[in-house]
């Protein structure tokens, strides 16, 4: 009996040792991977497009959890999610860049350098750049030059690039800049082609271009800010009326807002708010209709903006904002029943616009509610 027990003990000991060696000896394939040398680009070629694909953002260092075998690295993501887009309104043409003014300044210089176009003037104080004359193969016999002007975008870390040009016969390349800086200039088609090319480079170009110490001194006024006037929150837009109406119309067409009606000539918007993507614990068991659709108000109001404004109550606060305090000229009409949502009022002041938000009857909202609505609108402006 004793020899049998000895053999059984030896068998289990041998099985245990085999299992230990079989688990510990092999290593995962990714731990055996070799480091590949960096790509070497010949000196005569441009290596700026390579960039740093695995740039890590600045953040606090978090100690990794201990493990016998490390996890594989996460998939690499794009180093920068910045973007750009072409914007047009009336005869204005500009590029919206989701970068600071200082970074955008460097990107513009790189853009013209890549095209082989010299910069004749760079004025950091006025945030303008002006190219020398250059000609294109598609327009023989003519030369063109550009002036680009930077402005702060509606958002703190965005920039707007306004383009204007002059086009002349090659025999007449003299004279000062004569066209209005608010216009595209002599050749809108070429300006749009240049703007499209600029947008492409801003989107697909090197993500980490750095800043210019000189450009860091550029100090441009804000385009949007919240203020308090007569104890009422007000959104200040430092743009002309058409630009303000255009930006507000796009903001109120975004998710979370619903525009019932508007009167741009008078600066009135009738809109409502809803919560986007709000889901409860029981939504999994509810009907298939999305919670967002459930929370969207009725898409139409039974009242037009003209009807709502006409029937506003005769109140000094209402008259001052909606009728410039011309209460004597107003008819005393009965109050409408069940006006939904809110009224947005745009009041021109010098070269800026004051934007107020009121309830459907023109009455002031609670200060915090008005501030929250205007702040959400401000963050949607572009």
Secondary structure, 3 states (H helix, E strand, C coil): CHHHHHHHHHHHHHHHHHHHHHHHCCCCHHHHCCCCCCCCCCCCCCCCCCCCCCCCCCCCCCCCCCCCCCCCCCCCCCCCCCCEEEEEECCEEEEEECCCHHHHHHHHHHHHHHCCCCEEEEECCCCEEEECCECCCCCCCEEEEEEEEEEECCCCCCEEEEEEEEEEECCCCCCCCCCCCCCCECCHHHHHHHHHHHHHHHHHCCCCCCCCCCHHHCCCCCCEEEEEECCEEEEEECCCHHHHHHHHHHHCCCCCEEEEEEECCCCEEEEEECCCCCCCHHHHHCCCCCHHHHHCCCCCCCCCHHHHHHCCCCCHHHHHHHCCCCHHHCCCCCCCCCCCCEEEEEEEECCEEEEEEEECCCCECCHHHHHHHHHHHHHCCC
